[in-house]
Amino acid sequence: MDGSFWLPEGASTLAAEIDSLFYFVTWASAILFVGVVAAMAYLAMRYRRRDVALVPEPVEPNKFIEITWIVLPTILVLIVFNWGFKLFIDLSVAPPDSYEVQVRGSMWNWEFEYPNGTVTAGELHVPVDRPVRLVMSSVDVLHSFFVPAFRVKQDVLPDRYSSVWFQATRSDTFQVYCTEYCGDGHSAMLASLVTHPQGEFEEWLESAGVDEDMPLPELGAMLYEQRACNSCHSLDGTPGIGPTFEGLYGATETLADGSTVEADDNYLRESILEPGAAIVEGYQNVMPPAYGNLSERELSGLIGFIEEQ
Ligand code: CUA
């Protein structure tokens, strides 16, 4: 089904039926609304009080009209309930042969772990024409995983697993959003969802492992994007939610308590692992402590990358 004013083009097996239900409810509501308002306006005009002295005749109830306005809305509501309940079940129960990917939400980043242990951040790769089940959890606050093109949306909680499934119908790149307000970087908590044709997905998965020989600053540049450092730290001197990386390395920073510190390797390392330890003057202590799981090599990569700016 093509996109419309109301909905983007669907790209999952269930999208068409969800859209049909959506349009049914929308148009039924629109028709009823117009009908009720038109009848109300007409009757108000037709039976308005024309004279202050006028005393209206008592009206006898009309059984036919009363039964009609009870039975018709009941049927309408039952249709929507049955249709919606069936779709809800279809959306909730993933087929048993689904490909399973673990999803971790954190402020403000999406991380995906595949069955072979490969981890990607900010990018989810899945095969097309095969059911995919996402098992999701959060390391901090409530997030919500939303892929408009697949018509799926599910809360991601810190204290329990939630899941969502879909089967993509074409290979393309889709947008993933976080749709639960989760702090300063909420609107930048995005990921792209890439669907690969069968066979190509397996190829991607094999090549996705981190290249051990990648030079450190290059690894840092990749992490800067993947771990979403870029949503708070600019590279062009603009202050964001956090200080810019431009000219940061080796600079003398004034901290919130008035003391000064040189932004050397040790300071940068501490600031990544323990963001609250030393806050630069003028900034809030909002950086999430989610970077403690970076490896030594990844830390060196990020520091090397910052040094280059
Ligand atoms: Cu995560 Cu909003």
py3Dmol code that shows the C-alpha trace and the ligand (Angstrom):
import py3Dmol

protein = """\
ATOM      1  CA  MET A   1       0.000   0.000   0.000  1.00  0.00           C
ATOM      2  CA  ASP A   2       1.305   3.461  -0.879  1.00  0.00           C
ATOM      3  CA  GLY A   3       1.805   6.213   1.636  1.00  0.00           C
ATOM      4  CA  SER A   4      -0.965   8.736   2.201  1.00  0.00           C
ATOM      5  CA  PHE A   5      -1.635  11.972   4.033  1.00  0.00           C
ATOM      6  CA  TRP A   6      -2.333   9.878   7.134  1.00  0.00           C
ATOM      7  CA  LEU A   7       0.269   7.135   7.047  1.00  0.00           C
ATOM      8  CA  PRO A   8       3.705   6.476   5.517  1.00  0.00           C
ATOM      9  CA  GLU A   9       4.081   3.634   3.026  1.00  0.00           C
ATOM     10  CA  GLY A  10       3.770   0.319   4.872  1.00  0.00           C
ATOM     11  CA  ALA A  11       6.601  -2.220   4.652  1.00  0.00           C
ATOM     12  CA  SER A  12       5.594  -5.123   6.878  1.00  0.00           C
ATOM     13  CA  THR A  13       3.241  -8.076   6.480  1.00  0.00           C
ATOM     14  CA  LEU A  14       0.741  -6.671   8.988  1.00  0.00           C
ATOM     15  CA  ALA A  15       0.841  -3.048   7.813  1.00  0.00           C
ATOM     16  CA  ALA A  16      -1.970  -3.357   5.255  1.00  0.00           C
ATOM     17  CA  GLU A  17      -4.470  -4.791   7.735  1.00  0.00           C
ATOM     18  CA  ILE A  18      -3.564  -2.301  10.472  1.00  0.00           C
ATOM     19  CA  ASP A  19      -4.055   0.487   7.937  1.00  0.00           C
ATOM     20  CA  SER A  20      -7.470  -0.899   6.912  1.00  0.00           C
ATOM     21  CA  LEU A  21      -8.624  -0.869  10.526  1.00  0.00           C
ATOM     22  CA  PHE A  22      -7.232   2.629  10.993  1.00  0.00           C
ATOM     23  CA  TYR A  23      -9.077   3.912   7.906  1.00  0.00           C
ATOM     24  CA  PHE A  24     -12.277   2.116   8.926  1.00  0.00           C
ATOM     25  CA  VAL A  25     -12.268   3.791  12.350  1.00  0.00           C
ATOM     26  CA  THR A  26     -11.275   7.174  10.884  1.00  0.00           C
ATOM     27  CA  TRP A  27     -13.953   7.219   8.172  1.00  0.00           C
ATOM     28  CA  ALA A  28     -16.687   5.711  10.358  1.00  0.00           C
ATOM     29  CA  SER A  29     -15.962   8.451  12.928  1.00  0.00           C
ATOM     30  CA  ALA A  30     -15.963  11.148  10.243  1.00  0.00           C
ATOM     31  CA  ILE A  31     -19.293   9.983   8.770  1.00  0.00           C
ATOM     32  CA  LEU A  32     -20.924   9.717  12.209  1.00  0.00           C
ATOM     33  CA  PHE A  33     -19.583  13.123  13.227  1.00  0.00           C
ATOM     34  CA  VAL A  34     -20.960  14.829  10.118  1.00  0.00           C
ATOM     35  CA  GLY A  35     -24.289  12.967  10.473  1.00  0.00           C
ATOM     36  CA  VAL A  36     -24.732  13.860  14.154  1.00  0.00           C
ATOM     37  CA  VAL A  37     -23.773  17.526  13.703  1.00  0.00           C
ATOM     38  CA  ALA A  38     -26.008  17.914  10.616  1.00  0.00           C
ATOM     39  CA  ALA A  39     -28.995  16.294  12.377  1.00  0.00           C
ATOM     40  CA  MET A  40     -28.393  18.415  15.461  1.00  0.00           C
ATOM     41  CA  ALA A  41     -28.261  21.664  13.450  1.00  0.00           C
ATOM     42  CA  TYR A  42     -31.370  20.727  11.432  1.00  0.00           C
ATOM     43  CA  LEU A  43     -33.434  19.716  14.497  1.00  0.00           C
ATOM     44  CA  ALA A  44     -32.367  22.794  16.458  1.00  0.00           C
ATOM     45  CA  MET A  45     -33.615  24.970  13.599  1.00  0.00           C
ATOM     46  CA  ARG A  46     -36.756  22.966  12.872  1.00  0.00           C
ATOM     47  CA  TYR A  47     -37.999  22.716  16.492  1.00  0.00           C
ATOM     48  CA  ARG A  48     -36.736  26.000  17.886  1.00  0.00           C
ATOM     49  CA  ARG A  49     -39.111  27.857  20.210  1.00  0.00           C
ATOM     50  CA  ARG A  50     -40.870  30.386  17.979  1.00  0.00           C
ATOM     51  CA  ASP A  51     -42.966  32.094  20.637  1.00  0.00           C
ATOM     52  CA  VAL A  52     -42.406  32.603  24.410  1.00  0.00           C
ATOM     53  CA  ALA A  53     -45.987  31.588  25.113  1.00  0.00           C
ATOM     54  CA  LEU A  54     -45.649  28.313  23.234  1.00  0.00           C
ATOM     55  CA  VAL A  55     -45.969  25.140  25.350  1.00  0.00           C
ATOM     56  CA  PRO A  56     -44.785  22.051  23.388  1.00  0.00           C
ATOM     57  CA  GLU A  57     -46.860  18.870  23.136  1.00  0.00           C
ATOM     58  CA  PRO A  58     -45.382  15.877  25.050  1.00  0.00           C
ATOM     59  CA  VAL A  59     -43.524  13.542  22.653  1.00  0.00           C
ATOM     60  CA  GLU A  60     -44.294   9.812  22.615  1.00  0.00           C
ATOM     61  CA  PRO A  61     -41.110   7.655  22.498  1.00  0.00           C
ATOM     62  CA  ASN A  62     -40.560   5.954  19.156  1.00  0.00           C
ATOM     63  CA  LYS A  63     -39.491   2.315  19.736  1.00  0.00           C
ATOM     64  CA  PHE A  64     -38.028   1.903  16.244  1.00  0.00           C
ATOM     65  CA  ILE A  65     -35.703   4.889  16.573  1.00  0.00           C
ATOM     66  CA  GLU A  66     -34.619   3.886  20.080  1.00  0.00           C
ATOM     67  CA  ILE A  67     -33.776   0.319  19.033  1.00  0.00           C
ATOM     68  CA  THR A  68     -31.887   1.615  16.000  1.00  0.00           C
ATOM     69  CA  TRP A  69     -29.621   3.896  17.977  1.00  0.00           C
ATOM     70  CA  ILE A  70     -28.803   1.104  20.412  1.00  0.00           C
ATOM     71  CA  VAL A  71     -28.276  -1.714  17.916  1.00  0.00           C
ATOM     72  CA  LEU A  72     -26.297   0.099  15.175  1.00  0.00           C
ATOM     73  CA  PRO A  73     -23.594   1.605  17.433  1.00  0.00           C
ATOM     74  CA  THR A  74     -23.300  -1.727  19.286  1.00  0.00           C
ATOM     75  CA  ILE A  75     -22.644  -3.562  16.021  1.00  0.00           C
ATOM     76  CA  LEU A  76     -20.124  -0.900  14.978  1.00  0.00           C
ATOM     77  CA  VAL A  77     -18.262  -1.090  18.283  1.00  0.00           C
ATOM     78  CA  LEU A  78     -18.203  -4.908  18.180  1.00  0.00           C
ATOM     79  CA  ILE A  79     -16.746  -4.855  14.663  1.00  0.00           C
ATOM     80  CA  VAL A  80     -13.936  -2.546  15.807  1.00  0.00           C
ATOM     81  CA  PHE A  81     -13.353  -4.632  18.956  1.00  0.00           C
ATOM     82  CA  ASN A  82     -13.150  -7.953  17.110  1.00  0.00           C
ATOM     83  CA  TRP A  83     -10.981  -6.604  14.342  1.00  0.00           C
ATOM     84  CA  GLY A  84      -8.690  -4.799  16.796  1.00  0.00           C
ATOM     85  CA  PHE A  85      -8.405  -7.769  19.141  1.00  0.00           C
ATOM     86  CA  LYS A  86      -7.495 -10.136  16.328  1.00  0.00           C
ATOM     87  CA  LEU A  87      -4.793  -7.714  15.110  1.00  0.00           C
ATOM     88  CA  PHE A  88      -3.535  -7.194  18.653  1.00  0.00           C
ATOM     89  CA  ILE A  89      -3.025 -10.949  18.997  1.00  0.00           C
ATOM     90  CA  ASP A  90      -1.312 -11.131  15.598  1.00  0.00           C
ATOM     91  CA  LEU A  91       1.010  -8.311  16.674  1.00  0.00           C
ATOM     92  CA  SER A  92       1.727  -9.804  20.094  1.00  0.00           C
ATOM     93  CA  VAL A  93       2.544 -13.398  19.178  1.00  0.00           C
ATOM     94  CA  ALA A  94       5.674 -13.779  17.083  1.00  0.00           C
ATOM     95  CA  PRO A  95       5.920 -16.815  14.786  1.00  0.00           C
ATOM     96  CA  PRO A  96       8.030 -19.543  16.465  1.00  0.00           C
ATOM     97  CA  ASP A  97      10.734 -19.474  13.774  1.00  0.00           C
ATOM     98  CA  SER A  98      11.447 -15.742  14.247  1.00  0.00           C
ATOM     99  CA  TYR A  99      14.978 -14.394  14.006  1.00  0.00           C
ATOM    100  CA  GLU A 100      15.733 -12.927  17.423  1.00  0.00           C
ATOM    101  CA  VAL A 101      17.664  -9.720  18.101  1.00  0.00           C
ATOM    102  CA  GLN A 102      18.292  -8.233  21.551  1.00  0.00           C
ATOM    103  CA  VAL A 103      17.636  -4.493  21.810  1.00  0.00           C
ATOM    104  CA  ARG A 104      19.037  -2.258  24.532  1.00  0.00           C
ATOM    105  CA  GLY A 105      17.738   1.265  24.946  1.00  0.00           C
ATOM    106  CA  SER A 106      19.767   3.801  26.904  1.00  0.00           C
ATOM    107  CA  MET A 107      19.971   7.568  27.139  1.00  0.00           C
ATOM    108  CA  TRP A 108      20.131   8.230  24.166  1.00  0.00           C
ATOM    109  CA  ASN A 109      21.079   5.344  22.044  1.00  0.00           C
ATOM    110  CA  TRP A 110      19.772   2.077  20.586  1.00  0.00           C
ATOM    111  CA  GLU A 111      22.023  -0.977  20.693  1.00  0.00           C
ATOM    112  CA  PHE A 112      21.335  -4.264  18.905  1.00  0.00           C
ATOM    113  CA  GLU A 113      22.849  -7.654  19.673  1.00  0.00           C
ATOM    114  CA  TYR A 114      22.595 -10.497  17.162  1.00  0.00           C
ATOM    115  CA  PRO A 115      22.549 -14.225  17.979  1.00  0.00           C
ATOM    116  CA  ASN A 116      26.247 -14.573  17.035  1.00  0.00           C
ATOM    117  CA  GLY A 117      27.294 -11.883  19.536  1.00  0.00           C
ATOM    118  CA  THR A 118      27.761  -9.047  17.034  1.00  0.00           C
ATOM    119  CA  VAL A 119      26.654  -5.701  18.476  1.00  0.00           C
ATOM    120  CA  THR A 120      25.676  -2.645  16.462  1.00  0.00           C
ATOM    121  CA  ALA A 121      24.578   0.742  17.772  1.00  0.00           C
ATOM    122  CA  GLY A 122      22.282   3.155  16.010  1.00  0.00           C
ATOM    123  CA  GLU A 123      21.737   0.651  13.205  1.00  0.00           C
ATOM    124  CA  LEU A 124      19.568  -2.449  13.127  1.00  0.00           C
ATOM    125  CA  HIS A 125      20.073  -4.927  10.274  1.00  0.00           C
ATOM    126  CA  VAL A 126      17.476  -7.621   9.590  1.00  0.00           C
ATOM    127  CA  PRO A 127      16.607 -10.034   6.782  1.00  0.00           C
ATOM    128  CA  VAL A 128      13.625  -9.269   4.576  1.00  0.00           C
ATOM    129  CA  ASP A 129      10.675 -11.727   4.232  1.00  0.00           C
ATOM    130  CA  ARG A 130      11.466 -13.390   7.534  1.00  0.00           C
ATOM    131  CA  PRO A 131       9.795 -12.778  10.905  1.00  0.00           C
ATOM    132  CA  VAL A 132      12.079 -10.871  13.268  1.00  0.00           C
ATOM    133  CA  ARG A 133      11.463 -10.718  17.002  1.00  0.00           C
ATOM    134  CA  LEU A 134      13.073  -7.997  19.093  1.00  0.00           C
ATOM    135  CA  VAL A 135      13.598  -8.686  22.789  1.00  0.00           C
ATOM    136  CA  MET A 136      14.032  -5.299  24.388  1.00  0.00           C
ATOM    137  CA  SER A 137      15.201  -3.824  27.664  1.00  0.00           C
ATOM    138  CA  SER A 138      16.444  -0.473  28.925  1.00  0.00           C
ATOM    139  CA  VAL A 139      19.537   0.231  31.034  1.00  0.00           C
ATOM    140  CA  ASP A 140      18.079   3.397  32.546  1.00  0.00           C
ATOM    141  CA  VAL A 141      14.653   4.963  31.954  1.00  0.00           C
ATOM    142  CA  LEU A 142      11.530   4.217  29.932  1.00  0.00           C
ATOM    143  CA  HIS A 143      12.019   4.407  26.149  1.00  0.00           C
ATOM    144  CA  SER A 144       9.749   3.329  23.321  1.00  0.00           C
ATOM    145  CA  PHE A 145      10.764   1.582  20.101  1.00  0.00           C
ATOM    146  CA  PHE A 146       8.825   2.841  17.086  1.00  0.00           C
ATOM    147  CA  VAL A 147       9.125   1.954  13.387  1.00  0.00           C
ATOM    148  CA  PRO A 148       6.347   3.823  11.554  1.00  0.00           C
ATOM    149  CA  ALA A 149       6.786   1.931   8.267  1.00  0.00           C
ATOM    150  CA  PHE A 150       6.212  -1.394  10.069  1.00  0.00           C
ATOM    151  CA  ARG A 151       3.372  -0.042  12.241  1.00  0.00           C
ATOM    152  CA  VAL A 152       5.038  -1.360  15.395  1.00  0.00           C
ATOM    153  CA  LYS A 153       5.648   0.497  18.625  1.00  0.00           C
ATOM    154  CA  GLN A 154       6.523  -0.928  22.019  1.00  0.00           C
ATOM    155  CA  ASP A 155       7.687   0.481  25.347  1.00  0.00           C
ATOM    156  CA  VAL A 156      11.206  -0.476  26.426  1.00  0.00           C
ATOM    157  CA  LEU A 157      11.458  -0.842  30.195  1.00  0.00           C
ATOM    158  CA  PRO A 158      14.345  -0.870  32.668  1.00  0.00           C
ATOM    159  CA  ASP A 159      12.961  -3.652  34.858  1.00  0.00           C
ATOM    160  CA  ARG A 160      11.548  -6.206  32.454  1.00  0.00           C
ATOM    161  CA  TYR A 161      11.770  -7.489  28.890  1.00  0.00           C
ATOM    162  CA  SER A 162       9.272  -6.421  26.279  1.00  0.00           C
ATOM    163  CA  SER A 163       9.138  -7.665  22.720  1.00  0.00           C
ATOM    164  CA  VAL A 164       7.863  -6.749  19.318  1.00  0.00           C
ATOM    165  CA  TRP A 165       7.934  -8.596  16.013  1.00  0.00           C
ATOM    166  CA  PHE A 166       7.575  -7.787  12.328  1.00  0.00           C
ATOM    167  CA  GLN A 167       8.270  -9.239   8.915  1.00  0.00           C
ATOM    168  CA  ALA A 168       9.659  -6.705   6.461  1.00  0.00           C
ATOM    169  CA  THR A 169       8.349  -6.927   2.904  1.00  0.00           C
ATOM    170  CA  ARG A 170      11.061  -5.030   1.008  1.00  0.00           C
ATOM    171  CA  SER A 171      14.721  -4.137   1.356  1.00  0.00           C
ATOM    172  CA  ASP A 172      15.242  -0.515   2.198  1.00  0.00           C
ATOM    173  CA  THR A 173      16.356   1.703   5.073  1.00  0.00           C
ATOM    174  CA  PHE A 174      13.715   2.700   7.623  1.00  0.00           C
ATOM    175  CA  GLN A 175      13.651   5.133  10.525  1.00  0.00           C
ATOM    176  CA  VAL A 176      13.465   4.034  14.139  1.00  0.00           C
ATOM    177  CA  TYR A 177      12.307   6.585  16.719  1.00  0.00           C
ATOM    178  CA  CYS A 178      12.144   6.747  20.494  1.00  0.00           C
ATOM    179  CA  THR A 179       8.575   7.797  21.306  1.00  0.00           C
ATOM    180  CA  GLU A 180       8.733   8.132  25.066  1.00  0.00           C
ATOM    181  CA  TYR A 181      10.226  11.355  26.403  1.00  0.00           C
ATOM    182  CA  CYS A 182      13.466  10.254  28.073  1.00  0.00           C
ATOM    183  CA  GLY A 183      15.463  13.417  28.691  1.00  0.00           C
ATOM    184  CA  ASP A 184      17.515  16.028  26.854  1.00  0.00           C
ATOM    185  CA  GLY A 185      18.594  13.795  23.979  1.00  0.00           C
ATOM    186  CA  HIS A 186      15.203  12.136  23.420  1.00  0.00           C
ATOM    187  CA  SER A 187      14.576  13.654  19.975  1.00  0.00           C
ATOM    188  CA  ALA A 188      18.025  12.524  18.830  1.00  0.00           C
ATOM    189  CA  MET A 189      17.478   8.941  20.005  1.00  0.00           C
ATOM    190  CA  LEU A 190      17.180   7.570  16.493  1.00  0.00           C
ATOM    191  CA  ALA A 191      18.372   4.498  14.655  1.00  0.00           C
ATOM    192  CA  SER A 192      18.162   3.289  11.096  1.00  0.00           C
ATOM    193  CA  LEU A 193      16.712  -0.097  10.279  1.00  0.00           C
ATOM    194  CA  VAL A 194      18.276  -1.742   7.228  1.00  0.00           C
ATOM    195  CA  THR A 195      16.512  -4.718   5.658  1.00  0.00           C
ATOM    196  CA  HIS A 196      18.630  -7.052   3.526  1.00  0.00           C
ATOM    197  CA  PRO A 197      17.474  -9.637   0.972  1.00  0.00           C
ATOM    198  CA  GLN A 198      17.961 -13.254   2.090  1.00  0.00           C
ATOM    199  CA  GLY A 199      21.611 -14.281   1.751  1.00  0.00           C
ATOM    200  CA  GLU A 200      22.872 -10.696   1.779  1.00  0.00           C
ATOM    201  CA  PHE A 201      21.909 -10.470   5.434  1.00  0.00           C
ATOM    202  CA  GLU A 202      24.152 -13.403   6.361  1.00  0.00           C
ATOM    203  CA  GLU A 203      26.973 -11.724   4.418  1.00  0.00           C
ATOM    204  CA  TRP A 204      26.432  -8.504   6.333  1.00  0.00           C
ATOM    205  CA  LEU A 205      26.412 -10.339   9.654  1.00  0.00           C
ATOM    206  CA  GLU A 206      29.749 -11.977   8.904  1.00  0.00           C
ATOM    207  CA  SER A 207      31.434  -8.722   7.982  1.00  0.00           C
ATOM    208  CA  ALA A 208      29.885  -6.743  10.832  1.00  0.00           C
ATOM    209  CA  GLY A 209      32.377  -7.757  13.507  1.00  0.00           C
ATOM    210  CA  VAL A 210      34.685  -4.908  14.565  1.00  0.00           C
ATOM    211  CA  ASP A 211      37.883  -4.795  12.565  1.00  0.00           C
ATOM    212  CA  GLU A 212      40.719  -5.400  15.052  1.00  0.00           C
ATOM    213  CA  ASP A 213      43.213  -3.539  12.890  1.00  0.00           C
ATOM    214  CA  MET A 214      41.226  -0.328  12.597  1.00  0.00           C
ATOM    215  CA  PRO A 215      43.386   2.688  13.579  1.00  0.00           C
ATOM    216  CA  LEU A 216      42.337   4.167  16.948  1.00  0.00           C
ATOM    217  CA  PRO A 217      41.076   7.595  15.812  1.00  0.00           C
ATOM    218  CA  GLU A 218      39.060   5.888  13.057  1.00  0.00           C
ATOM    219  CA  LEU A 219      37.532   3.526  15.635  1.00  0.00           C
ATOM    220  CA  GLY A 220      36.789   6.614  17.752  1.00  0.00           C
ATOM    221  CA  ALA A 221      35.102   8.360  14.812  1.00  0.00           C
ATOM    222  CA  MET A 222      32.900   5.304  14.300  1.00  0.00           C
ATOM    223  CA  LEU A 223      31.991   5.139  17.998  1.00  0.00           C
ATOM    224  CA  TYR A 224      31.283   8.891  18.026  1.00  0.00           C
ATOM    225  CA  GLU A 225      28.445   8.182  15.591  1.00  0.00           C
ATOM    226  CA  GLN A 226      27.397   4.751  16.860  1.00  0.00           C
ATOM    227  CA  ARG A 227      27.282   5.576  20.552  1.00  0.00           C
ATOM    228  CA  ALA A 228      25.520   8.835  19.717  1.00  0.00           C
ATOM    229  CA  CYS A 229      28.181  11.112  21.283  1.00  0.00           C
ATOM    230  CA  ASN A 230      27.274  13.400  18.373  1.00  0.00           C
ATOM    231  CA  SER A 231      23.841  14.143  19.785  1.00  0.00           C
ATOM    232  CA  CYS A 232      25.431  16.165  22.626  1.00  0.00           C
ATOM    233  CA  HIS A 233      29.037  16.944  21.615  1.00  0.00           C
ATOM    234  CA  SER A 234      29.632  18.928  18.394  1.00  0.00           C
ATOM    235  CA  LEU A 235      32.837  18.966  16.378  1.00  0.00           C
ATOM    236  CA  ASP A 236      32.557  22.567  15.172  1.00  0.00           C
ATOM    237  CA  GLY A 237      32.778  24.527  18.418  1.00  0.00           C
ATOM    238  CA  THR A 238      29.016  24.878  18.942  1.00  0.00           C
ATOM    239  CA  PRO A 239      28.131  24.169  22.577  1.00  0.00           C
ATOM    240  CA  GLY A 240      25.476  21.425  22.735  1.00  0.00           C
ATOM    241  CA  ILE A 241      24.046  19.578  25.709  1.00  0.00           C
ATOM    242  CA  GLY A 242      27.710  18.869  26.461  1.00  0.00           C
ATOM    243  CA  PRO A 243      30.932  20.736  25.558  1.00  0.00           C
ATOM    244  CA  THR A 244      32.155  20.650  21.953  1.00  0.00           C
ATOM    245  CA  PHE A 245      35.061  18.338  21.087  1.00  0.00           C
ATOM    246  CA  GLU A 246      36.701  20.997  18.913  1.00  0.00           C
ATOM    247  CA  GLY A 247      39.933  22.130  20.531  1.00  0.00           C
ATOM    248  CA  LEU A 248      38.996  20.249  23.710  1.00  0.00           C
ATOM    249  CA  TYR A 249      42.076  18.049  23.917  1.00  0.00           C
ATOM    250  CA  GLY A 250      44.757  19.744  25.988  1.00  0.00           C
ATOM    251  CA  ALA A 251      42.584  22.777  26.721  1.00  0.00           C
ATOM    252  CA  THR A 252      42.196  24.102  30.265  1.00  0.00           C
ATOM    253  CA  GLU A 253      38.596  23.734  31.417  1.00  0.00           C
ATOM    254  CA  THR A 254      36.938  25.583  34.286  1.00  0.00           C
ATOM    255  CA  LEU A 255      34.785  23.242  36.340  1.00  0.00           C
ATOM    256  CA  ALA A 256      31.494  23.948  38.072  1.00  0.00           C
ATOM    257  CA  ASP A 257      33.241  24.271  41.467  1.00  0.00           C
ATOM    258  CA  GLY A 258      35.587  26.961  40.087  1.00  0.00           C
ATOM    259  CA  SER A 259      38.704  24.791  39.857  1.00  0.00           C
ATOM    260  CA  THR A 260      40.501  24.234  36.567  1.00  0.00           C
ATOM    261  CA  VAL A 261      41.720  21.073  34.929  1.00  0.00           C
ATOM    262  CA  GLU A 262      43.664  20.213  31.800  1.00  0.00           C
ATOM    263  CA  ALA A 263      41.661  18.062  29.378  1.00  0.00           C
ATOM    264  CA  ASP A 264      44.307  15.368  28.988  1.00  0.00           C
ATOM    265  CA  ASP A 265      43.954  11.609  28.460  1.00  0.00           C
ATOM    266  CA  ASN A 266      43.201  10.945  32.129  1.00  0.00           C
ATOM    267  CA  TYR A 267      40.572  13.654  32.392  1.00  0.00           C
ATOM    268  CA  LEU A 268      38.822  12.527  29.183  1.00  0.00           C
ATOM    269  CA  ARG A 269      38.867   8.898  30.266  1.00  0.00           C
ATOM    270  CA  GLU A 270      37.358   9.786  33.632  1.00  0.00           C
ATOM    271  CA  SER A 271      34.707  11.977  31.971  1.00  0.00           C
ATOM    272  CA  ILE A 272      33.603   9.119  29.721  1.00  0.00           C
ATOM    273  CA  LEU A 273      33.490   6.483  32.464  1.00  0.00           C
ATOM    274  CA  GLU A 274      32.284   8.735  35.307  1.00  0.00           C
ATOM    275  CA  PRO A 275      30.487  11.635  33.662  1.00  0.00           C
ATOM    276  CA  GLY A 276      29.476  13.221  36.984  1.00  0.00           C
ATOM    277  CA  ALA A 277      33.003  13.358  38.442  1.00  0.00           C
ATOM    278  CA  ALA A 278      34.005  16.742  36.967  1.00  0.00           C
ATOM    279  CA  ILE A 279      31.381  18.919  35.319  1.00  0.00           C
ATOM    280  CA  VAL A 280      32.545  21.793  33.119  1.00  0.00           C
ATOM    281  CA  GLU A 281      31.168  25.170  34.206  1.00  0.00           C
ATOM    282  CA  GLY A 282      27.877  26.058  32.515  1.00  0.00           C
ATOM    283  CA  TYR A 283      26.821  22.458  31.797  1.00  0.00           C
ATOM    284  CA  GLN A 284      24.399  20.114  33.539  1.00  0.00           C
ATOM    285  CA  ASN A 285      25.314  16.729  34.939  1.00  0.00           C
ATOM    286  CA  VAL A 286      23.157  14.863  32.410  1.00  0.00           C
ATOM    287  CA  MET A 287      25.549  12.536  30.587  1.00  0.00           C
ATOM    288  CA  PRO A 288      24.325   8.965  31.101  1.00  0.00           C
ATOM    289  CA  PRO A 289      26.733   6.543  32.817  1.00  0.00           C
ATOM    290  CA  ALA A 290      26.095   4.059  29.991  1.00  0.00           C
ATOM    291  CA  TYR A 291      29.642   4.172  28.621  1.00  0.00           C
ATOM    292  CA  GLY A 292      31.213   2.057  31.349  1.00  0.00           C
ATOM    293  CA  ASN A 293      31.016  -0.956  29.050  1.00  0.00           C
ATOM    294  CA  LEU A 294      33.426   0.495  26.475  1.00  0.00           C
ATOM    295  CA  SER A 295      36.558  -1.598  26.121  1.00  0.00           C
ATOM    296  CA  GLU A 296      40.040  -0.123  26.753  1.00  0.00           C
ATOM    297  CA  ARG A 297      40.628  -0.088  23.016  1.00  0.00           C
ATOM    298  CA  GLU A 298      37.372   1.746  22.413  1.00  0.00           C
ATOM    299  CA  LEU A 299      38.219   4.308  25.126  1.00  0.00           C
ATOM    300  CA  SER A 300      41.629   4.919  23.561  1.00  0.00           C
ATOM    301  CA  GLY A 301      39.911   5.229  20.186  1.00  0.00           C
ATOM    302  CA  LEU A 302      37.506   7.888  21.448  1.00  0.00           C
ATOM    303  CA  ILE A 303      40.267   9.850  23.202  1.00  0.00           C
ATOM    304  CA  GLY A 304      42.375   9.640  20.025  1.00  0.00           C
ATOM    305  CA  PHE A 305      39.436  10.920  18.033  1.00  0.00           C
ATOM    306  CA  ILE A 306      38.858  13.842  20.438  1.00  0.00           C
ATOM    307  CA  GLU A 307      42.582  14.664  20.245  1.00  0.00           C
ATOM    308  CA  GLU A 308      42.244  15.107  16.486  1.00  0.00           C
ATOM    309  CA  GLN A 309      39.484  17.710  16.727  1.00  0.00           C
TER     310      GLN A 309
END
"""
ligand_1 = """\
2
CUA
Cu 14.575 7.252 24.621
Cu 12.983 9.008 24.263
"""
view = py3Dmol.view(width=600, height=400)
view.addModel(protein, "pdb")
view.setStyle({"model": 0}, {"cartoon": {"style": "trace"}})
view.addModel(ligand_1, "xyz")
view.setStyle({"model": 1}, {"stick": {}})
view.zoomTo()
view.show()
